[in-house]
Amino acid sequence: MPDEVADGRDDHMDGAAFARALATLLNTSGIDSVVNCCVHAGHDADWEGPRTGLLHVRFSEDIPRIADLAELLWAECMFYALPRRKQEKFRRDIAGGDMSAVARCHKAVRDLFIEFNARHPSRASELGEVLAYCLVQEHLGAAQVASKMSLKTAANMPVHGLDGIHALYENGSLTVYFLESKLSGTGRRGAASYASSAAEFLSDRRQYLREYEIVADLGNLDALEGEARQHALDHFDVIGNRAPQRRERFVGVICHSEPSHFGKRLAIRDDLPPDIHERGFAERYSADHGALRMFARKQLLKHGADPRKAVVFFVAVPDVRTLRKAFYAAMGVADRDLPLDGDDADIDDETDTVSEDRE
């Protein structure tokens, strides 16, 4: 990554105004109503990264709420896929009493996904991308600054690249989060695939500059106005000598199957609270935290990426393919049963289990 240059222009008042303006791009999804965080990706002074969180689909008594998660993610596609100005247009139409705008909005988003699928039949990344979009806003408080799905359907826009770009301004500085999502049969294979993608992006200056160009020219910053917009453009100008300093973090959201822990069911008993099943799963899954974050660290180091600048969220579901099928059903299109991320990953182990690496 290039060295950033500070010029001292970022005074307190300008920074506060910029923070408020950027916060207007946030969309609170309510993802925590269907996804529980059992280990937060917090800062640990004794750990050199990556920051690692463990999450899982919530339960309805003893049943994981897969359908609810799929439907929420499809509903969030309205915000994830459409550029900010187009969202605002639909909002104004609805506020003005034009309820047909609801149907037009739904169709516009669905058409985007159908067009993407038609252009790129070997990719089925939408589920992971929307999940990452929701979690980064919820757990990192970072707003989306470029709608990648709408750009991926453009004829001259390459499909490869980051799954999302988010940003947060706080304590006088900007943090840019580069998002990569993975759907995997196991947490370890997803982590290996993520580490490979992170290293590939971080070593490709051309792609790095292209992502910043997308934010400045085609992103959601055009929804800001006046000085706030100019302030934002200054912060995302990686070539200009007057660009303020910023942090850059590479975020991995790894949604993975966890048949072992989900397969251990407690007996149904009326004398115990119904959330005992979810709490039991969270306890079993939390015990894997040390092993998973150590594995993610080893993979990042193996591929030449800096674990201190990485944030990893593992999201456990009973079966990723079942969730993906439910997501497409909620969308109203045919399931795309494509290979999962990391199916061919070399993880330097004979097994995908994590018990041997527990700290």
Phi, psi and omega in degrees: 000144180288156175288138176272152181242127178263146179237002175079008183281344191278078180283170187300315184294316178298318180296318180295319179294320179295318179299317179294319181295317180295324180295336178293344179274354179290145174232109179282117190268339187076022181300332181292348176286340180236352177232123181261139175261111181264341172222118183281147178275063184273171177281137180229114184298336182265008183233130185265023172093162006276155168299131189225126177244150176243129179227163178205157177297140180285167183250151161252098194055252183259004186253121176297137188273063183295313181298319179297318179296316180299317182291322177296318181295322177294319178299323180287345177300333178302322181272324183291317192271331185270137173302153187301318182295324178291322175302313182298324178297315178296320179299316180296319179297317180293316179298331179277005176096003179272086183289343176295343178296333177298312180294321180294322178296313179302315181294320181299318180290314180300319180297324177300314181291319179297317179295319178299316180297322180292321180287326187228072186294344181269003181243136177223063189260358190300316182304309181296323181294317180291321177299315178298318178304314182292315186291322181293325176290320183288315189260341177246350179066026186256128183277149175289128179249000174207129178272097188288328182297317180295330180283328184292341179271354178289142186298327184259015183251120179294142181285333182285157182132191183292155176275344179185156175228121180234163181210151178219132176249117178205154180053036173081011180212159181261136171244125177257128180251120174266124188257137172225124181251148180223137170250121190219153177291335177219157179296322183292318180293323175296321179294321179295318179294320178297315181298321178296316180294319180299313181296321180297316179293315184294338180265357184252092183297324181299315179292323178302311180293326180296321180296318177293324177296320179299315180299315184290321188262328189233003187272194184278357181295340179289351174281345176276164184227155171059223184296328180297318179294317180295321178300317179297314180298323177299317183291332181262009177270097185275350180265321183297143182287349183260009181292127177294162177290155179206162171263151175231129180230142181254117187256130174248127174247111187248103177270121189222155176286142179223065186294331183294304182293320178292335181285346179271095184264140173276158179293147176281117182225133182281347181268006178239152180296147184294338181278005180297331180290316178293319179294324178296317178296314182301322179294317180294316183291321180301330180295343179272358188301311182301318181292317183292318180289328176292320178297316178300319179299314181299320180292320178297316178295320179302322183267003176086018177262154183271111181298335182291341180251023181240147174230128184236129173246118171267130181237113185267135172225160180301317181207119182298321181295323178295318178296317180296320178297318180294325179295314179293326177296319177296326179287334181088025178232167183291146178296144178243094186276076182261165178302153179272160178295138177082006178304327181251018183288141174267108183253014174059030178220155176275345182223158178266002182289158183248357188297329184289339185259005185300137179279000000 
